[in-house]
Amino acid sequence: MKINEQAITERFVSVYYELKSQSIIDTKREFCKHILITPSNFIFLEKGERYCNIGQMCAIVNHWKVNPNWLMTGKGSMF
């Protein structure tokens, strides 16, 4: 099975927008604090210039209860 890092990163970034739309977080800085990156580095993820890493994926799964199956495959619900 080939891992599609770009698709995973796109789903990862979409978590930020979903949390923001639900008013669970207020700012990109708040989101980034929990995944241990700077907002400027998050912009690289948004632009598709970098891929998220396993530590960042674990952070959103553990902190916001994101469905790891959805994150990796796109199947199921986000939460």
C-alpha positions as CSV (number, residue, x, y, z in Angstrom):
1,M,0.0,0.0,0.0
2,K,1.4,3.4,-1.0
3,I,1.0,6.2,1.5
4,N,-0.2,9.4,-0.1
5,E,1.6,12.0,2.0
6,Q,0.0,14.9,0.1
7,A,-3.5,13.7,0.8
8,I,-2.8,13.0,4.4
9,T,-1.4,16.6,4.8
10,E,-4.4,18.0,3.1
11,R,-6.7,16.2,5.5
12,F,-4.4,17.3,8.4
13,V,-4.8,21.0,7.3
14,S,-8.5,20.5,6.9
15,V,-8.7,19.7,10.6
16,Y,-7.5,23.2,11.4
17,Y,-10.2,24.7,9.3
18,E,-12.9,22.5,10.8
19,L,-11.9,23.3,14.3
20,K,-11.9,27.0,13.5
21,S,-15.3,26.8,11.8
22,Q,-16.7,25.1,14.9
23,S,-15.1,27.8,17.2
24,I,-13.1,25.1,19.0
25,I,-10.0,27.1,18.3
26,D,-9.7,30.8,17.6
27,T,-6.3,31.2,15.9
28,K,-3.8,29.4,13.8
29,R,-1.3,30.1,16.5
30,E,-3.4,28.2,19.0
31,F,-3.6,25.2,16.7
32,C,0.1,25.3,16.0
33,K,0.9,25.4,19.7
34,H,-0.7,22.0,20.2
35,I,1.1,20.4,17.2
36,L,4.4,22.0,18.2
37,I,5.2,24.0,15.0
38,T,5.2,27.7,14.2
39,P,2.4,29.3,12.3
40,S,4.9,30.1,9.6
41,N,5.8,26.5,9.2
42,F,2.1,25.6,9.1
43,I,1.8,27.8,6.0
44,F,4.2,25.4,4.2
45,L,1.8,22.6,5.1
46,E,-1.1,24.6,3.8
47,K,0.7,25.3,0.5
48,G,1.6,21.7,0.1
49,E,5.3,22.5,0.2
50,R,5.9,20.2,3.2
51,Y,4.1,17.2,4.6
52,C,2.9,16.7,8.2
53,N,4.9,14.2,10.3
54,I,3.9,11.4,12.6
55,G,4.3,13.5,15.7
56,Q,2.0,16.2,14.3
57,M,-0.6,13.6,13.3
58,C,-0.4,12.0,16.8
59,A,-0.9,15.4,18.3
60,I,-4.2,16.1,16.5
61,V,-5.4,12.5,17.1
62,N,-4.7,12.7,20.8
63,H,-5.7,16.4,21.5
64,W,-8.8,16.8,19.3
65,K,-9.7,13.1,19.0
66,V,-9.3,13.1,15.2
67,N,-10.1,9.7,13.7
68,P,-6.7,8.2,12.7
69,N,-8.3,6.0,10.0
70,W,-9.8,9.1,8.4
71,L,-6.5,11.0,8.7
72,M,-4.6,8.2,7.0
73,T,-7.2,7.0,4.4
74,G,-9.9,9.6,4.2
75,K,-12.5,6.9,5.2
76,G,-14.9,7.5,8.0
77,S,-15.6,10.7,9.8
78,M,-13.0,13.3,10.8
79,F,-13.8,12.9,14.5
